[in-house]
């Protein structure tokens, strides 16, 4: 295990990461939608954790989750449209995508034990 930590600097591939998705509601108003997204992750055997707004500003919570492969931001617009704005550990920010599409693609990448965080096409 020490070798894996040293090799990856704590930033494990998504399939090995203890937390695969960090769900970040922008405010308390999106808490229910964030919790529902995390519940759907669990149903697909993805390890997700909700980081509520009382743990600090959105920027602080993003920095705290810098080693988590996927950060799903749920703001007012995303909650209303059923989408999530995905941030990848490598710094990429994806346009809001339907939550079901995000979950299916992440599940596919994790299930295939891929080391890349996102592919160009579904």
N, C-alpha and C positions, 0 to 999 in steps of 0.2 A: 504494500500500500504506500509506503514511503516513496518508493520509486515512481509510482504513478503521480503522487502529489508533486514530486520534484520535476518530473517530465512535463507535466501540464501546468505547473504553477498554480494549482488549485482550480484552474479553468478546465474542468473535465469535458470530454465529449458529451453531447446532450444525452446519449443513452446511458452514460455512467454517472451523470451529475446527480447529487442528492436531491436538488430541486431543479426541475427542468423548466418550469414556467413560474415567473413571479408576476402576479396579477396586481396591477397598480391603479386603483380607482383615483381619479383626480380629486374628488371631494367625497364627503360622506353620502351625498345624494346618489352616487353610483355604487354604493356598497352592495346593494342587493344584486345588481347585474354582475359585479365582480365575483361575488360568492357563487352565483349560478354558473359562471364561466369556470371557476375552479372546480365546482362539483362535476361539470361535464368532463373536465380533464381527468378527474379521478375515475369516472366511468370508463374512460379509454386507457386506464392504467398509466396515465401521465402524472408525474409528481408535481403538484402545483401548490403555491402558497400565496395567500392574499396579504398584501402589505397595506394596511389601512392608513388613511390620512393622518391619524393621530400619532403616527410614527415619524412625522416630519414632513417637510415640503416634498413635492414630487421629485425635484432634483436630488434631494438628499436620499430619498428612497431608491431612486435609480442608481445613484452611486453606491449605495449599500448592497445592491443586487448586481454589481458589476461582473461577478463570476457566474451568474445564472445565465444559461444559454439564451433564453427567451424572456422578454419582459413585455407583457400585454397591458397597454395603457387603455383604461376605460374612462373616457370623459363623457360630458353630457351628450355630444353628438353621437359618439359611438354607442352609448347606452340606448339612445332613441332609435338608432338604425340597426342594432344587433351586430355591430362590428367591433373590432379591436384594432388599435394601432400597435403594431408589433415593432419592438426594438430588438435587435440582435446583439449578442455579446461583443461582436466585432465592430460595433458602432453603427451599423446600417439601421436605417429607419424605413420601415415599409409603410406605404399608404394604408389607410384603414381597409381591412378585408373582412368579409363575413366570418363570424366566429367559427362556424362549422368548417369553413375552408381552412382556416388557420389550424384548427385541431386536427383535421385529417392530414394535412401536410406535415405538421410536426410529428404526429403519430407515425406516419410513413417513414420519416427520416430517422426517428428514434428506433423504430422496429427493425429497420434495415442496418442498424449500427453504423450509420454514416457519420463521418467526421465533419462534413460541411454543414453549416447551419441552415441554409436555404438554397433551394434550387431555382433556376430561372423560370421554369414552367411547371405547372401542376402534374 
